[in-house]
Amino acid sequence: MLQVRNLTRRFGDKTAVDSVTFDIPSGQMTGFVGANGAGKTTTMRMIMGVLSTTSGEILLDGAPLDAEARSSFGYMPEERGLYPKQPILDQLVYLGQLHRMSSTDARKGATELLERFGLGGRTKDKLESLSLGNQQRVQIAASLLHKPSVLILDEPFSGLDPVAVDSMVELLRERTSAGVPVLFSSHQLDLVDRLCDNMVVLQQGKVIASGTGDDL
């Protein structure tokens, strides 16, 4: 279980995240919802260590989260972080190796994921030649490639067509069935309600509600 406790982040006089507390249980999908500017992305960046915290703590199975533990996480940022002029498969293999995968394992895993997303015939294409939706598929593949221990996904379904959404959902369910905690943000509330075991609702940097869909 990933536990967020009294997490706070200030930028000068502005408090972007204000004493946020919630759990991401193992083997469950937790939906992170709220309006633009509510603090979702800032919270996710603090969980990943991309942003430092002003105060509060993040625990993994009761122990403080450190860089070593984070290195096994899968993270998909809201802004795509891939290389537009590099072939798709080559950069996925490179990213897999950064997560300590062998070149052989990374190539095999990346090829399988691209095939599941309908991109098996485009492995040598440069990322910039793909549609935005297909670029999103590659970004998702990058976050899943190394079989992460925790998944933090910022708007993973943005720009995906229904077929790609179904493929993504299937992959996420495979990860949760293996005990992986998953946190993802989305503005597609019907999708969150259908997929998530729990939801956390943020407003102006504070948790205003949390629980199951039925509870809320």
C-alpha positions, 0 to 999 in steps of 0.5 A: 500500500502507498500512503500519502500523509498530510502532504503539502506543497507551497509555491511562495504564498500559494498553497497548491496542495494542503495537508492531503492524506489518502491511501492507494491500496495494493491490487486496487485502482484509485481514481484521482479527480478534481477540476484543473488546478485542484492539485492532482498533478502536483501531488503525483509529482511529489509522490514520484519525487519530481517535486519536493514536499513542503511538509508531509510524508509518503509511505510504502508499506509503512516505510518512508518512500525513498529513491530506490523504491521510486525507481521501480514505479511506473509514471506517466506524466500529463505532458508526454516525455518521449523523444519525438525524433527517435524510433518508437521501439529504440526509445522504449528499449532505452527506457527499459534499460534505465529501469535495469532491464536487459536489452533483450527483455526490454525489446521483447516486452516493448514489442509485446506492448506495442502489438497489444496497442496495435502498433506492432507494424510501426516499431521503426517509425519515429514518434513524431510521425504518429497521431497524438492518440498513438503517441499516448499509447507509446507513453503508456507502454513506457510506464508499464514496460518494466512491470512496475511495483506502483503505477502513477498515471496522470490523465492516461486515457486522454486522447485515446479512442475506445479500442485503446481505452479497452486495451489500457483497462485490460493492462491495468487490470492485469497489474492490479490482479498482481497486487500493484497499487494504481493511482490515475487522474482523469476528467472522464468521470464515467470511466473513473466510476466504472474502473476504480475501487476507490476515488479521491476528490481534490478541490483547491488543494484539499481532499474533500471526499474519498471512498468507493463510487457507491459511498460518494 
